[in-house]
Amino acid sequence: MKTILVPTDFSEQANNALDMAYEMAVIGNAELIILNVLDMPGGHAYAPGGASFNVMGGPAMGGELDNVYLVELHNKTKEKLENIIKEPKYKDIKLSYRLQVGNPYHNISEEIVENDVDLVVMGTKGASGMEEMLIGSNTEKVVRLAKCPVLTVKNKVGVNNVKKIVFASSFTEAEDHVIEELKKLQKLLSAELHLLKVNTPNNFETSRKIKQDVKNYIDKYDLQHASVNICNDVVEEDGIIYFAEEIDADLIAMATHGRTGFMHLLSGSIAEDVVNHAQRPVWTCSFKYK
């Protein structure tokens, strides 16, 4: 692992993500990049040269007063980021920051590609009800579409305490690059893998078949320190969260299909649901990107 990206809005959850990313960077001897994106209401963006414009390229409404506000916000945010960089605890790692203006999801995506990011660690508050169904956060978009693994964090977690990883899967799809990334994570954290298949009424399989499928999976990918687990539940995401709670797991890992548009509306995403509802850190990696 060479580069870890941490998007921040300076919230408690973002600070928890930064702490966890820092500890991972120390263990993995990785560079840490902190990113803040000024997401302007109405699509306005700030140009350091003093001009204000909107995302369509035209002049922003509000004139001089609008530009004064943007300059002040930019300067205050820059000061916050520079104060983080100066903290003594970061002296032993390579640490830098980016301050950008635009859409958080798009800017995060660009940073991933431009800096060849190996892992995104970001805070999330989660969502529920109508907010979860209708809005969809930038975190969810990153989880679904990022071209690298994403680790979402709600609460403060010490990396040295992460010893149990639950990896939930159907164990029927080819997941070569996902498992390659998962094995890197397992090695970095020196953790056990608890492979989990949630058996639901709509996709019921016998315990004998599931155990054989998971054992074959372990052999195929040469997984070490891995156990076979089955959980019966009505809804898959509930089973994943319940099992993680039952064994007191430290982290949940999943692959995501990265569906967009109409297909995403139809099928949703189990990974996104787990990210929203689990209190533990959730690591995701998209099937789509290798």
Secondary structure, DSSP 8 states (H G I E B T S, - for coil): --EEEEE--S-HHHHHHHHHHHHHHHHHT-EEEEEEEE--GGGEEE-TTS-EEETTSSB-TTHHHHHHHHHHHHHHHHHHHHHHHT-GGGTTS-EEEEEEES-HHHHHHHHHHHTT-SEEEEE-----HHHHHHT--HHHHHHHH-SS-EEEESS---GGG--EEEEE--S-S--HHHHHHHHHHHHHHT-EEEEEEEE-GGG---HHHHHHHHHHHHHHHT-SSEEEEEEE-SSHHHHHHHHHHHTT-SEEEEEE----HHHHHHH--HHHHHHHH-SS-EEEEETT--
